[in-house]
Amino acid sequence: MSLEFVIRHWAACAPGLLGDVQWRAWAAQPWLPAGECRPGLSEMPALLRRRLDPLGRMAAQVAYWCQQEHADLPMVFASRYGDAARSVEMLAELAREQALSPTVFGLSVHNAIAAMVSIARGERGNVLAVAAGAASAAAALVEAGALLADGAPEVLVVCYDAPLPGAYAEFADEPGSPYAWAWRVARPALGEPHLSLDWDAAEPGEPCASAPLPFGLDVLRFALSMQPVWSRSARGQCWTWRRHG
């Protein structure tokens, strides 16, 4: 299987990394971002902005930066864990036999951040929220490719995650880092430089490549680098990204 796409615009946010220059320098010599990033998110009304935690603010911020004036684009939000911190908070409340907050529950579901962005912007387009384990970023591009094939001129892809909180951290199978990035993707014109994504069954126990970054952040690193080909295995698939032109 294969799909081809071009990135019309991009934005990213992580602790210690803001702006194109910093991100491109990071892609050349990557390191694992750590700490907390709480962007201003001045584009979102304060009533809604206050409901988002740092992860949600990062995801919403890059969506605003990348989408700009392009209204009602189909949107695909992808996160392996989503807002796991809120889920852990609710589990702790249940363990203490406390009543759960309807607001916290509503903001813990996997499509909550996408819904907040859609509500704040008054969007009426197609909005999807996906989770596919470590390969969530790749799954988001597959969904975007399907939307482009169905006639969408562009699709906004937002990928975001944060380390697993508390006792759940011991179950992590890749490095954890708080980050968010957004791409506005389209089908390439004839002869236009573009990226492609191919996938096939991975050989058992033989990953295509490894890196000290979570899969989703590694995808961004490849896109911002000059690397011609990059592969990585996740969820039984070997995902191969190539640069053309």
C-alpha positions as CSV (number, residue, x, y, z in Angstrom):
1,M,0.0,0.0,0.0
2,S,1.2,3.5,-0.7
3,L,0.0,7.1,-0.6
4,E,1.6,10.4,-1.8
5,F,1.1,13.8,-0.4
6,V,2.6,17.3,-0.1
7,I,2.7,19.4,3.1
8,R,1.3,22.8,2.2
9,H,1.9,24.2,5.7
10,W,3.1,22.9,9.1
11,A,3.4,24.0,12.7
12,A,4.9,22.3,15.8
13,C,5.2,22.9,19.5
14,A,7.2,21.2,22.3
15,P,9.1,22.3,25.4
16,G,12.1,24.4,24.3
17,L,11.1,24.3,20.6
18,L,9.1,27.1,18.9
19,G,9.4,28.4,15.3
20,D,10.7,27.0,12.1
21,V,14.4,27.7,12.7
22,Q,14.5,25.9,16.0
23,W,12.6,22.9,14.7
24,R,14.7,22.5,11.6
25,A,17.9,22.7,13.7
26,W,16.4,20.1,16.1
27,A,15.6,17.8,13.1
28,A,19.3,17.9,12.1
29,Q,20.4,16.9,15.7
30,P,17.3,15.6,17.5
31,W,16.9,15.3,21.2
32,L,13.9,14.2,23.4
33,P,11.9,17.3,24.5
34,A,10.9,17.2,28.2
35,G,9.1,19.4,30.6
36,E,5.9,21.4,30.1
37,C,4.8,23.6,27.2
38,R,1.8,25.8,27.7
39,P,1.3,28.0,24.6
40,G,-0.7,31.2,24.9
41,L,-3.5,30.0,22.5
42,S,-4.8,33.5,22.3
43,E,-6.8,32.5,19.2
44,M,-9.3,30.4,21.3
45,P,-11.9,32.1,23.4
46,A,-10.8,32.1,27.1
47,L,-13.9,30.2,28.2
48,L,-12.8,27.2,26.1
49,R,-9.1,27.7,26.5
50,R,-9.3,27.4,30.3
51,R,-10.7,23.9,29.9
52,L,-7.6,22.6,28.1
53,D,-4.6,21.2,29.9
54,P,-1.1,21.7,28.5
55,L,-1.4,18.8,26.0
56,G,-4.7,20.1,24.7
57,R,-3.3,23.6,24.4
58,M,-0.4,22.4,22.4
59,A,-2.6,20.4,20.0
60,A,-5.1,23.3,19.6
61,Q,-2.3,25.8,19.1
62,V,-0.6,24.0,16.2
63,A,-4.1,23.5,14.7
64,Y,-4.7,27.2,14.7
65,W,-1.2,28.0,13.5
66,C,-1.4,25.6,10.6
67,Q,-5.1,26.0,9.6
68,Q,-4.9,29.8,9.6
69,E,-7.7,31.2,7.4
70,H,-8.6,27.8,5.8
71,A,-12.0,27.1,7.3
72,D,-14.0,23.9,7.2
73,L,-11.1,21.7,6.2
74,P,-11.5,18.0,7.1
75,M,-9.4,17.4,10.3
76,V,-7.7,14.3,11.6
77,F,-6.5,14.4,15.2
78,A,-4.2,11.5,16.2
79,S,-2.8,10.6,19.6
80,R,-1.6,7.3,21.0
81,Y,-2.7,8.0,24.6
82,G,-4.8,11.1,24.3
83,D,-5.4,13.0,27.5
84,A,-4.3,10.1,29.8
85,A,-3.7,12.3,32.7
86,R,-7.4,13.2,33.0
87,S,-8.3,9.5,32.9
88,V,-5.8,8.7,35.7
89,E,-7.3,11.6,37.7
90,M,-10.7,10.1,37.3
91,L,-9.5,6.6,38.3
92,A,-8.0,8.1,41.4
93,E,-11.3,9.8,42.3
94,L,-13.1,6.5,41.9
95,A,-10.6,4.8,44.2
96,R,-11.4,7.5,46.8
97,E,-15.1,6.8,46.2
98,Q,-15.5,10.4,45.0
99,A,-18.1,11.6,42.5
100,L,-16.6,12.2,39.0
101,S,-16.7,15.6,37.4
102,P,-18.8,15.6,34.2
103,T,-16.5,18.2,32.8
104,V,-13.3,16.2,33.4
105,F,-15.0,13.1,31.9
106,G,-16.1,15.1,28.8
107,L,-12.6,16.4,28.3
108,S,-11.0,12.9,28.7
109,V,-12.6,11.2,25.7
110,H,-10.3,10.8,22.7
111,N,-12.0,13.3,20.4
112,A,-12.4,16.0,23.1
113,I,-9.5,18.2,21.9
114,A,-10.6,18.0,18.3
115,A,-14.2,18.9,19.3
116,M,-12.9,21.9,21.3
117,V,-11.1,23.2,18.3
118,S,-14.1,22.6,16.0
119,I,-16.4,24.4,18.4
120,A,-14.1,27.3,18.9
121,R,-13.6,27.9,15.2
122,G,-17.2,27.1,14.3
123,E,-16.1,24.4,12.0
124,R,-18.7,22.2,10.1
125,G,-16.3,20.0,8.3
126,N,-15.4,16.3,8.8
127,V,-13.5,15.8,12.1
128,L,-11.8,12.4,13.0
129,A,-9.9,11.3,16.1
130,V,-7.7,8.2,15.7
131,A,-5.5,6.1,17.9
132,A,-3.4,3.3,16.5
133,G,-0.8,2.6,19.1
134,A,2.7,3.8,18.3
135,A,1.7,4.1,14.6
136,S,-1.0,6.7,15.3
137,A,0.8,9.4,13.2
138,A,1.0,7.0,10.3
139,A,-2.7,6.0,10.7
140,A,-3.6,9.7,10.6
141,L,-1.9,10.1,7.2
142,V,-3.7,7.1,5.9
143,E,-7.0,8.6,7.0
144,A,-6.0,11.9,5.4
145,G,-5.1,10.1,2.2
146,A,-8.6,8.6,2.1
147,L,-10.2,12.0,2.5
148,L,-8.0,13.5,-0.2
149,A,-8.9,10.6,-2.5
150,D,-12.6,11.3,-1.7
151,G,-12.2,14.8,-3.1
152,A,-11.0,17.0,-0.1
153,P,-8.6,19.7,-1.5
154,E,-6.6,19.7,1.7
155,V,-6.7,17.9,5.1
156,L,-5.5,19.2,8.5
157,V,-3.6,16.5,10.4
158,V,-2.8,17.1,14.0
159,C,-0.6,14.6,16.0
160,Y,0.1,15.1,19.7
161,D,1.0,13.1,22.7
162,A,2.6,13.2,26.2
163,P,4.4,10.7,28.4
164,L,2.1,8.2,30.3
165,P,1.4,9.6,33.8
166,G,2.1,8.1,37.2
167,A,2.1,4.3,37.6
168,Y,1.2,3.8,33.9
169,A,4.7,5.1,32.8
170,E,6.2,1.6,33.4
171,F,4.1,0.2,30.6
172,A,5.6,2.6,27.9
173,D,7.3,0.8,25.1
174,E,8.9,3.9,23.5
175,P,10.4,7.2,24.8
176,G,7.8,9.6,26.0
177,S,7.8,13.3,25.2
178,P,5.2,16.1,25.2
179,Y,4.7,17.4,21.6
180,A,2.2,18.5,19.0
181,W,2.5,19.1,15.3
182,A,0.1,19.9,12.5
183,W,0.3,19.5,8.7
184,R,-2.0,20.8,6.0
185,V,-1.7,18.1,3.4
186,A,-2.8,17.9,-0.2
187,R,-2.4,15.6,-3.2
188,P,0.8,16.6,-5.1
189,A,0.5,18.2,-8.6
190,L,2.3,16.5,-11.5
191,G,6.0,16.8,-11.0
192,E,5.7,18.6,-7.6
193,P,8.2,17.5,-4.9
194,H,6.3,15.4,-2.3
195,L,6.5,12.7,0.3
196,S,5.2,9.2,0.2
197,L,4.2,6.6,2.8
198,D,4.3,2.9,2.1
199,W,3.5,0.1,4.5
200,D,3.8,-3.7,4.6
201,A,4.0,-6.4,7.2
202,A,7.0,-6.2,9.3
203,E,9.3,-9.2,9.9
204,P,8.7,-10.6,13.4
205,G,11.2,-9.3,15.8
206,E,13.0,-7.3,13.1
207,P,12.1,-3.6,13.3
208,C,13.0,-1.5,10.2
209,A,14.7,1.1,12.3
210,S,14.8,2.5,15.8
211,A,15.3,5.9,17.2
212,P,15.3,7.6,20.7
213,L,12.1,9.4,19.8
214,P,8.4,8.5,20.0
215,F,7.1,7.4,16.6
216,G,5.0,10.5,16.1
217,L,7.8,12.9,16.8
218,D,10.2,10.8,14.6
219,V,7.7,11.3,11.7
220,L,8.0,15.1,12.1
221,R,11.8,14.8,12.3
222,F,11.9,13.0,9.0
223,A,9.6,15.6,7.3
224,L,11.8,18.5,8.5
225,S,15.1,16.8,7.6
226,M,16.7,16.1,4.2
227,Q,16.7,12.4,4.8
228,P,15.6,10.7,1.6
229,V,14.1,7.5,3.1
230,W,13.2,6.4,6.6
231,S,11.5,3.3,8.0
232,R,10.2,2.3,11.4
233,S,8.0,-0.7,12.5
234,A,4.9,-0.4,14.7
235,R,1.9,-2.6,15.3
236,G,3.2,-5.3,13.0
237,Q,3.7,-2.9,10.0
238,C,6.9,-1.5,8.6
239,W,6.1,2.1,7.6
240,T,8.5,3.6,5.0
241,W,8.6,7.3,4.3
242,R,10.3,8.7,1.1
243,R,11.1,12.1,-0.2
244,H,10.5,12.7,-3.9
245,G,11.9,15.6,-5.9
